[in-house]
Amino acid sequence: MSPEEQPGGVVKVIELVGSSPNSFSDAVRNAVKVASQSLRNIQGVEVTGSNATVGSDGSLTNYKVDCKVAFLIEADSLG
């Protein structure tokens, strides 16, 4: 969410890499879940890239996503 979509608010965006042995979707979920343990007011996530590790048998063994997580800065922390 952009600052324009949050009247009078400020949104900060951070970049994260999420991973999962199961899927790209799970990798995104993992990134947001871990971020939510230390961030409040998460507004959205944007996947900016993805890649996977290929095992010796040709199967995908680890899915990774580069993503941007946006969260609302609380007015008290603006000073």
Backbone bond lengths (Angstrom), bond angles and torsions (degrees), N, CA, C in turn:
res aa  C-N    CA-C-N  psi(-1)  N-CA   C-N-CA  omega(-1)  CA-C   N-CA-C  phi
1 M - - - 1.451 - - 1.523 107.96 -
2 S 1.309 116.39 133.24 1.458 120.75 179.82 1.520 110.38 -85.97
3 P 1.336 116.96 161.43 1.466 119.01 177.65 1.522 112.17 -57.99
4 E 1.342 117.59 -28.88 1.454 120.73 178.82 1.525 111.87 -65.29
5 E 1.333 116.97 -29.32 1.460 121.25 -178.97 1.524 112.22 -83.96
6 Q 1.311 118.00 -9.72 1.457 123.01 -179.64 1.523 107.35 -118.35
7 P 1.339 118.50 92.09 1.463 121.12 -174.70 1.528 112.42 -53.41
8 G 1.322 115.58 124.53 1.452 120.63 176.92 1.511 114.35 70.38
9 G 1.314 118.09 9.56 1.458 120.61 -176.90 1.511 112.50 -111.36
10 V 1.308 114.40 167.46 1.458 122.02 176.58 1.519 107.43 -123.00
11 V 1.324 115.77 130.62 1.456 121.51 179.39 1.525 108.28 -111.71
12 K 1.315 116.51 132.02 1.462 121.89 175.92 1.519 108.02 -104.98
13 V 1.327 116.26 143.45 1.459 121.79 179.72 1.525 108.40 -120.72
14 I 1.332 115.82 129.80 1.462 121.15 176.20 1.521 108.82 -121.32
15 E 1.318 116.40 156.07 1.459 121.25 178.65 1.523 109.77 -104.43
16 L 1.326 115.16 135.52 1.462 122.16 -179.20 1.522 109.80 -134.73
17 V 1.321 115.98 160.68 1.460 122.29 170.18 1.516 106.97 -121.16
18 G 1.326 115.86 122.83 1.459 121.15 176.57 1.518 109.46 -107.43
19 S 1.323 116.73 153.21 1.464 119.75 179.15 1.519 110.57 -141.36
20 S 1.330 113.94 158.59 1.460 121.17 178.51 1.523 108.65 -160.20
21 P 1.325 117.11 145.61 1.464 119.54 174.10 1.531 112.03 -79.95
22 N 1.357 117.54 -6.29 1.465 121.02 -172.11 1.520 115.75 -102.86
23 S 1.353 117.79 -47.44 1.465 119.62 -174.47 1.525 110.84 -166.49
24 F 1.334 114.99 165.15 1.461 119.98 174.31 1.525 110.29 -64.73
25 S 1.326 117.21 -40.08 1.472 120.74 178.94 1.521 111.09 -59.24
26 D 1.319 116.66 -43.83 1.468 119.86 178.01 1.527 111.20 -64.83
27 A 1.319 117.33 -34.15 1.465 120.41 178.37 1.529 110.38 -63.77
28 V 1.341 117.44 -40.93 1.469 121.08 176.81 1.524 109.66 -64.61
29 R 1.327 116.44 -46.86 1.471 120.21 179.12 1.529 111.11 -57.81
30 N 1.322 117.01 -42.68 1.466 120.78 179.83 1.525 111.30 -62.85
31 A 1.330 117.24 -42.23 1.468 120.25 179.54 1.523 110.71 -61.43
32 V 1.334 116.90 -45.64 1.467 120.57 -178.97 1.526 110.69 -68.77
33 K 1.324 117.06 -39.55 1.468 120.43 -179.58 1.525 111.01 -62.14
34 V 1.323 116.93 -46.13 1.462 120.05 -179.86 1.532 110.24 -67.64
35 A 1.330 117.38 -41.53 1.470 120.25 178.61 1.523 111.01 -60.97
36 S 1.324 116.96 -37.30 1.471 120.35 -177.46 1.529 112.68 -68.91
37 Q 1.330 117.43 -13.71 1.463 120.12 176.75 1.523 111.84 -73.70
38 S 1.342 117.22 -22.69 1.465 119.60 179.67 1.528 113.43 -123.25
39 L 1.323 117.68 -8.86 1.464 121.39 179.38 1.520 110.01 -117.22
40 R 1.334 115.19 142.30 1.462 119.88 173.29 1.519 108.36 -107.29
41 N 1.302 115.72 163.50 1.466 122.29 172.68 1.526 114.00 62.10
42 I 1.339 117.35 37.61 1.463 119.45 176.10 1.524 107.77 -64.82
43 Q 1.340 115.32 128.50 1.456 121.73 -175.53 1.524 113.00 -102.21
44 G 1.338 117.06 -28.24 1.455 118.82 -177.29 1.514 111.91 -178.06
45 V 1.332 114.34 171.41 1.460 121.52 178.82 1.526 107.93 -139.07
46 E 1.326 115.57 140.50 1.460 122.06 176.75 1.524 107.99 -125.19
47 V 1.318 117.11 123.94 1.461 121.27 176.95 1.526 107.44 -84.41
48 T 1.331 116.24 121.58 1.462 120.67 -177.30 1.521 112.84 -105.68
49 G 1.318 116.84 -11.08 1.452 120.46 178.69 1.511 110.77 -171.01
50 S 1.319 115.58 161.57 1.465 119.67 178.41 1.520 109.08 -152.87
51 N 1.330 115.23 151.04 1.455 121.22 174.48 1.515 108.44 -157.32
52 A 1.311 115.09 166.54 1.464 119.76 -178.68 1.524 109.29 -141.80
53 T 1.321 114.78 152.51 1.456 122.04 174.79 1.525 107.82 -90.93
54 V 1.328 115.89 137.68 1.461 120.94 -179.53 1.522 108.70 -107.70
55 G 1.333 115.46 127.18 1.453 121.13 179.02 1.516 111.84 -76.01
56 S 1.324 116.73 171.62 1.467 122.07 -177.82 1.523 112.66 -62.97
57 D 1.338 116.41 -23.22 1.463 119.90 178.66 1.533 112.57 -91.20
58 G 1.340 116.71 5.26 1.460 120.70 178.65 1.513 114.84 89.13
59 S 1.321 117.31 -1.57 1.467 119.77 179.83 1.528 110.02 -86.60
60 L 1.325 115.53 155.10 1.458 120.61 176.76 1.522 108.44 -79.58
61 T 1.332 115.93 128.78 1.467 119.35 -174.34 1.522 113.84 -112.16
62 N 1.333 118.09 -21.12 1.464 120.17 178.98 1.524 108.75 -152.97
63 Y 1.309 115.90 126.97 1.460 122.67 -179.05 1.520 108.72 -103.05
64 K 1.338 116.81 134.01 1.468 121.15 179.70 1.521 109.47 -129.04
65 V 1.327 115.75 142.47 1.459 121.14 175.43 1.522 109.60 -129.48
66 D 1.308 115.27 136.97 1.460 121.88 169.38 1.518 105.21 -92.28
67 C 1.318 117.26 129.61 1.460 118.58 -178.33 1.516 111.41 -145.00
68 K 1.324 113.61 158.06 1.457 122.01 174.68 1.515 107.20 -110.17
69 V 1.311 116.03 129.48 1.461 121.94 178.93 1.525 107.63 -112.10
70 A 1.333 115.67 126.80 1.465 121.41 -179.60 1.519 109.36 -105.55
71 F 1.338 115.67 134.88 1.459 119.19 177.45 1.519 109.71 -140.69
72 L 1.319 114.81 148.68 1.454 122.34 -177.67 1.522 110.09 -77.87
73 I 1.318 116.14 128.52 1.463 121.42 175.02 1.522 107.90 -80.12
74 E 1.316 116.06 129.69 1.463 119.95 179.82 1.519 110.07 -73.19
75 A 1.325 116.22 142.35 1.467 122.04 -176.31 1.525 111.85 -56.05
76 D 1.325 118.31 -35.92 1.465 121.88 -179.31 1.524 112.08 -61.55
77 S 1.339 117.16 -30.40 1.460 119.70 -176.42 1.527 112.32 -86.72
78 L 1.333 117.68 -1.58 1.461 120.56 179.26 1.518 112.76 -83.84
79 G 1.310 117.26 -15.15 1.446 121.38 176.41 1.460 111.89 87.78
